[in-house]
């Protein structure tokens, strides 16, 4: 009589079922004991002989067993070994002349002896593994009965010449350390959401009720994870990543990706943007900011993330690219590819950190775009290169002053003259770039409130939570998608609040304020309301009117010398202010609000409402890809859906003993059916994939050296330290030559030291080779 499927399933699930006993206090008689399979039975003999529990089975009863498949025999012996607490391994195998297996033997893992050549190896570089084989003769052999196709027991030796393992140590026996397919699916699912391997093991231990019930060790999980990573990139890491992007393109008809290769057919640059990013750019692509971040992948490829700001004043991602280097040509390729993906729509303005290669690429690819340098980087460089007290704050006031170009020039030259900075190289260079950072030159150009690359820096810091330096490209693109999905989910909440709630009105201009609340998103409305409150400080001091336009002159309370001019055209209902805040930010300024009050406007003029800040900024039809059907649903999604349903089933079924027993029996029946269907589908997949072959067209890239984060290449270079006394590089205040000059020093002493130090301490970049020479020279004199 053969072994029934239900009995096998009961045996294999018996250890894990003890968890239910621990967690839900099921009665002890309802749960299979921890003696591992004591409650499991086999049908012994071929003619309906009595059933007997597996533990304590006799040799005669073993010889009466018959198996339909050879793997059933192996499963039986391994289960018997678990009960007896020893491990097994495969030994002898015999085939007939056709190559078919006719006999298989399994032995105790401690059978035989280690070969002498492995013990007496004098060239061994590491400590040999401990000896485990002691010549145990326990064995189990089955042979094929050609008459009925059954596998019958030919040999069974149950005695051992060594001590068997304790019950708690069974978890370390090799043949009983197996990660089942359901456990593998759970491990893979947790990995996809960024759970660490050690945390996965802790979760599995908690789920199973202890380390002794898991069925595998942490090392086994690490091996499985490594094997899965290798299988995913068996055709090459780049090929796997490109296949992933190609799959997304099949699911999303608007998905865009492009790459190029070098002369060795290795991946050089890679750019991609999905349909949501392209739609966001169509709505908010007037302002673009991008920066480079490092240490996000195993190849150290620099990552460029192109971002903007949406109608909720949140950072939105338009696309990203992995680069081979940070040259002008590479940045030109990124911008050209980006425009290709965005239907050649060019941004109005761009914000960067001032990188020379970026600046040259922008000038060539986007010649008509207004390029702004990051104000934060400029202030930091001002502090680093000009060692005059309060210069950074004075420089910031010049940078952000709202006057015109003539006023800026006057203030700047006065500052340079008063501080004696006419010969300072950095000040001279930065003045030559004033059209890219001074507010007086940039006002009137729309930047959406962006003055710095802070959104890029924040995005890079956020992505670093998902992107690690050990990630291969195939893992990188998946983790990047996970990070972007979370960003877009964060946008859903303010979108919901703006469309389903109304802010509390707090000003006396209730009609105008209510109109703003109806039109603008919540964040945009709050900014406009702040302008409404500031309007209380302004009043009209002059009016010039003609048949088509009225020009109002405004002054501010306690600032009589400051004047602003607002022009109002009643025929077409337009407002223009000399401060140009609306042209720069897109929100009507407080000066416009004053004129609205004077003209008794109950609504904000349409000419003063920029659509990108309104609730209707993203009104478009989302098209559902035709290929995205249930048949093509990702297996991981199906697994998650079924897991959620099984969690609910387990919660309700564990309430009582009767419901637990009923659910367990039904699950075993369903599981047997699903396993049969799984094996059938597996055979079909194998046949279909036999003829599938491919060649690596794109090779994996080399590890690149970046200027922003050189990694281990520059780790041996000691960072230059600047003295707080003399502001020179190469020493600290404790070893400053100005503080430790000997009393009997010769007149040429300081001149001699000065020859060893850099000529201009205000250099923006440090020459490390020259700095090392300086240090060696200073050591000679001290």
Rosetta blueprint (number, residue, H / E / L):
1 X L
2 X L
3 X L
4 X L
5 X H
6 X H
7 X H
8 X H
9 X H
10 X H
11 X H
12 X H
13 X H
14 X L
15 X L
16 X L
17 X L
18 X H
19 X H
20 X H
21 X H
22 X H
23 X H
24 X H
25 X L
26 X L
27 X L
28 X H
29 X H
30 X H
31 X L
32 X L
33 X L
34 X L
35 X L
36 X L
37 X L
38 X L
39 X L
40 X L
41 X E
42 X E
43 X E
44 X L
45 X L
46 X L
47 X L
48 X L
49 X L
50 X L
51 X E
52 X E
53 X E
54 X L
55 X L
56 X L
57 X L
58 X L
59 X H
60 X H
61 X H
62 X H
63 X H
64 X L
65 X L
66 X E
67 X E
68 X L
69 X L
70 X H
71 X H
72 X H
73 X H
74 X H
75 X H
76 X H
77 X H
78 X H
79 X H
80 X H
81 X H
82 X H
83 X H
84 X H
85 X L
86 X L
87 X L
88 X E
89 X E
90 X E
91 X E
92 X E
93 X E
94 X E
95 X E
96 X L
97 X L
98 X L
99 X L
100 X L
101 X E
102 X E
103 X E
104 X E
105 X E
106 X E
107 X E
108 X E
109 X L
110 X L
111 X L
112 X L
113 X L
114 X L
115 X L
116 X H
117 X H
118 X H
119 X H
120 X L
121 X L
122 X L
123 X L
124 X L
125 X L
126 X L
127 X L
128 X L
129 X L
130 X L
131 X L
132 X L
133 X L
134 X L
135 X L
136 X L
137 X L
138 X L
139 X E
140 X E
141 X E
142 X E
143 X E
144 X E
145 X E
146 X L
147 X L
148 X L
149 X L
150 X E
151 X E
152 X E
153 X E
154 X E
155 X E
156 X E
157 X E
158 X L
159 X L
160 X L
161 X L
162 X L
163 X L
164 X L
165 X L
166 X L
167 X H
168 X H
169 X H
170 X H
171 X H
172 X H
173 X L
174 X H
175 X H
176 X H
177 X L
178 X L
179 X L
180 X L
181 X H
182 X H
183 X H
184 X H
185 X H
186 X H
187 X H
188 X H
189 X H
190 X H
191 X H
192 X H
193 X L
194 X L
195 X L
196 X L
197 X H
198 X H
199 X H
200 X H
201 X H
202 X H
203 X H
204 X H
205 X H
206 X H
207 X H
208 X H
209 X L
210 X L
211 X H
212 X H
213 X H
214 X H
215 X L
216 X L
217 X L
218 X H
219 X H
220 X H
221 X H
222 X H
223 X H
224 X H
225 X H
226 X H
227 X H
228 X H
229 X H
230 X H
231 X H
232 X H
233 X L
234 X L
235 X L
236 X L
237 X H
238 X H
239 X H
240 X H
241 X H
242 X H
243 X H
244 X H
245 X H
246 X H
247 X H
248 X H
249 X H
250 X H
251 X H
252 X L
253 X L
254 X L
255 X L
256 X E
257 X E
258 X E
259 X E
260 X E
261 X E
262 X L
263 X L
264 X L
265 X L
266 X E
267 X E
268 X E
269 X E
270 X E
271 X E
272 X E
273 X E
274 X L
275 X H
276 X H
277 X H
278 X H
279 X H
280 X H
281 X H
282 X H
283 X H
284 X H
285 X L
286 X L
287 X E
288 X E
289 X E
290 X E
291 X E
292 X E
293 X E
294 X L
295 X L
296 X L
297 X L
298 X L
299 X L
300 X L
301 X L
302 X L
303 X E
304 X E
305 X E
306 X E
307 X E
308 X E
309 X E
310 X L
311 X L
312 X L
313 X L
314 X L
315 X E
316 X E
317 X E
318 X E
319 X E
320 X E
321 X E
322 X E
323 X L
324 X L
325 X L
326 X L
327 X L
328 X H
329 X H
330 X H
331 X H
332 X H
333 X H
334 X H
335 X H
336 X H
337 X H
338 X H
339 X H
340 X H
341 X H
342 X L
343 X L
344 X L
345 X L
346 X L
347 X L
348 X L
349 X E
350 X E
351 X E
352 X E
353 X L
354 X L
355 X L
356 X H
357 X H
358 X H
359 X H
360 X H
361 X H
362 X H
363 X H
364 X H
365 X H
366 X L
367 X L
368 X L
369 X L
370 X E
371 X E
372 X E
373 X E
374 X L
375 X H
376 X H
377 X H
378 X H
379 X H
380 X H
381 X H
382 X H
383 X H
384 X H
385 X H
386 X L
387 X L
388 X L
389 X L
390 X L
391 X H
392 X H
393 X H
394 X H
395 X H
396 X H
397 X H
398 X H
399 X H
400 X H
401 X L
402 X L
403 X L
404 X L
405 X H
406 X H
407 X H
408 X H
409 X H
410 X H
411 X H
412 X H
413 X H
414 X H
415 X H
416 X H
417 X H
418 X H
419 X H
420 X L
421 X L
422 X L
423 X L
424 X L
425 X H
426 X H
427 X H
428 X H
429 X H
430 X H
431 X H
432 X H
433 X L
434 X H
435 X H
436 X H
437 X L
438 X L
439 X H
440 X H
441 X H
442 X H
443 X L
444 X L
445 X L
446 X L
447 X L
448 X L
449 X L
450 X L
451 X L
452 X L
453 X L
454 X H
455 X H
456 X H
457 X H
458 X H
459 X H
460 X H
461 X H
462 X H
463 X H
464 X L
465 X L
466 X L
467 X L
468 X L
469 X L
470 X L
471 X L
472 X L
473 X H
474 X H
475 X H
476 X H
477 X H
478 X H
479 X H
480 X H
481 X H
482 X H
483 X H
484 X H
485 X H
486 X H
487 X H
488 X H
489 X H
490 X H
491 X H
492 X H
493 X H
494 X H
495 X H
496 X H
497 X H
498 X H
499 X H
500 X H
501 X L
502 X L
503 X L
504 X L
505 X L
506 X L
507 X L
508 X L
509 X L
510 X H
511 X H
512 X H
513 X H
514 X H
515 X H
516 X H
517 X H
518 X H
519 X H
520 X E
521 X L
522 X H
523 X H
524 X H
525 X H
526 X H
527 X H
528 X H
529 X H
530 X H
531 X H
532 X H
533 X H
534 X H
535 X H
536 X H
537 X H
538 X E
539 X E
540 X E
541 X E
542 X E
543 X E
544 X E
545 X E
546 X L
547 X L
548 X L
549 X L
550 X E
551 X E
552 X E
553 X E
554 X E
555 X E
556 X E
557 X L
558 X L
559 X E
560 X E
561 X E
562 X E
563 X E
564 X E
565 X E
566 X E
567 X E
568 X E
569 X E
570 X L
571 X L
572 X L
573 X L
574 X E
575 X E
576 X E
577 X E
578 X L
579 X L
580 X L
581 X H
582 X H
583 X H
584 X H
585 X H
586 X L
587 X L
588 X L
589 X L
590 X H
591 X H
592 X H
593 X H
594 X H
595 X H
596 X H
597 X H
598 X H
599 X L
600 X L
601 X L
602 X L
603 X L
604 X L
605 X L
606 X H
607 X H
608 X H
609 X L
610 X L
611 X H
612 X H
613 X H
614 X E
615 X L
616 X L
617 X L
618 X L
619 X L
620 X L
621 X L
622 X L
623 X L
624 X L
625 X L
626 X L
627 X L
628 X L
629 X L
630 X H
631 X H
632 X H
633 X L
634 X L
635 X H
636 X H
637 X H
638 X H
639 X H
640 X H
641 X H
642 X H
643 X H
644 X H
645 X H
646 X H
647 X H
648 X H
649 X H
650 X H
651 X H
652 X H
653 X H
654 X L
655 X L
656 X L
657 X H
658 X H
659 X H
660 X H
661 X H
662 X H
663 X H
664 X H
665 X H
666 X H
667 X H
668 X H
669 X H
670 X H
671 X H
672 X H
673 X H
674 X H
675 X H
676 X H
677 X H
678 X H
679 X H
680 X H
681 X H
682 X H
683 X H
684 X H
685 X H
686 X H
687 X H
688 X H
689 X H
690 X L
691 X L
692 X L
693 X L
694 X L
695 X L
696 X L
697 X L
698 X L
699 X E
700 X L
701 X L
702 X L
703 X L
704 X L
705 X L
706 X L
707 X L
708 X L
709 X L
710 X L
711 X H
712 X H
713 X H
714 X H
715 X L
716 X L
717 X L
718 X L
719 X L
720 X L
721 X L
722 X E
723 X L
724 X L
725 X L
726 X L
727 X L
728 X L
729 X E
730 X L
731 X L
732 X L
733 X H
734 X H
735 X H
736 X L
737 X L
738 X L
739 X L
740 X L
741 X L
742 X L
743 X L
744 X L
745 X L
746 X L
747 X L
748 X L
749 X H
750 X H
751 X H
752 X H
753 X H
754 X H
755 X H
756 X H
757 X L
758 X L
759 X L
760 X L
761 X L
762 X L
763 X L
764 X L
765 X L
766 X L
767 X L
768 X H
769 X H
770 X H
771 X H
772 X H
773 X H
774 X H
775 X H
776 X H
777 X H
778 X H
779 X H
780 X H
781 X H
782 X L
